[in-house]
Amino acid sequence: MENMIKKIVDADNEARAMEENIKKEKGELSQKIDSEAQAIYDKYMSEALETIKRNDAAEEKNAAQQWEEVKGKQKSAHIKLQSDYKNNCDKWVDEIVKRVIE
């Protein structure tokens, strides 16, 4: 009978030891998963930030190019308006005066 109780106690102790080992492994695996997840997140965020930097530079270059095009068109229109004014100023004044008087 004592032998049977001893076997039961030994089996219980062995089961508890196995349970402790499993809990320890679970904790280690959980930490490993957390660290790998953090590494993946950090890598993704680093790549995303690099992509954002590249896109920002490209967008700034594109915006500057568009701004220069708009400035060029505005300057061209301004020059044309000044030329039209110089060429037609007297004619326009005469026409306005003529229409007011009539």
C-alpha positions in Angstrom: 0.0 0.0 0.0 2.8 2.4 0.9 4.4 1.6 -2.5 1.1 2.5 -4.2 0.9 5.9 -2.4 4.5 6.6 -3.1 3.9 6.0 -6.8 0.9 8.3 -6.7 2.9 11.0 -5.0 5.8 10.6 -7.4 3.4 10.7 -10.4 1.8 13.9 -8.9 5.2 15.5 -8.4 6.2 14.6 -11.9 3.0 16.1 -13.3 3.6 19.3 -11.3 7.2 19.5 -12.6 5.9 19.0 -16.1 3.3 21.7 -15.6 6.0 24.1 -14.3 8.1 23.3 -17.4 5.2 23.9 -19.7 4.4 27.2 -17.9 8.0 28.3 -18.2 8.1 27.3 -21.9 4.8 29.2 -22.5 6.3 32.3 -20.9 9.5 32.0 -23.0 7.5 31.5 -26.2 5.2 34.4 -25.3 8.3 36.7 -24.9 9.8 35.4 -28.1 6.5 36.1 -30.0 6.3 39.6 -28.5 9.9 40.4 -29.4 9.5 39.1 -33.0 6.2 41.0 -33.3 8.0 44.1 -32.1 10.8 43.5 -34.6 8.4 43.1 -37.4 6.5 46.3 -36.4 9.8 48.2 -36.1 10.9 47.0 -39.6 7.5 47.9 -41.1 7.5 51.4 -39.5 11.0 52.0 -40.6 10.2 51.1 -44.2 7.0 53.2 -44.0 8.9 56.2 -42.8 11.5 55.8 -45.6 8.6 55.6 -48.1 7.1 58.7 -46.7 10.4 60.5 -46.9 10.8 59.5 -50.6 7.2 60.5 -51.4 7.5 63.8 -49.6 10.6 64.6 -51.6 8.9 63.7 -54.8 5.8 65.6 -53.9 7.8 68.7 -53.0 9.7 68.5 -56.3 6.4 68.1 -58.2 4.8 71.0 -56.4 7.9 73.2 -57.0 7.7 72.3 -60.7 4.0 73.1 -60.9 4.6 76.4 -59.1 7.3 77.4 -61.6 4.9 76.5 -64.5 2.2 78.6 -62.9 4.6 81.5 -62.4 5.7 81.3 -66.0 2.1 81.3 -67.3 1.3 84.2 -65.0 4.3 86.1 -66.2 3.5 85.4 -69.8 -0.1 86.6 -69.3 1.1 89.7 -67.5 3.5 90.6 -70.4 0.7 90.1 -72.9 -1.6 92.3 -71.0 1.0 95.0 -70.7 1.7 94.8 -74.4 -2.1 95.0 -75.2 -2.4 98.0 -72.9 0.5 99.8 -74.5 -0.8 99.1 -78.0 -4.4 99.9 -77.3 -4.5 102.4 -74.5 -5.3 105.4 -76.5 -7.9 103.5 -78.7 -9.6 102.2 -75.5 -9.7 105.7 -73.9 -11.1 107.2 -77.1 -13.8 104.4 -77.3 -14.8 104.9 -73.7 -15.1 108.7 -74.1 -17.0 108.3 -77.3 -19.5 105.9 -75.7 -20.0 108.1 -72.7 -20.5 111.2 -74.8 -23.0 109.6 -77.2 
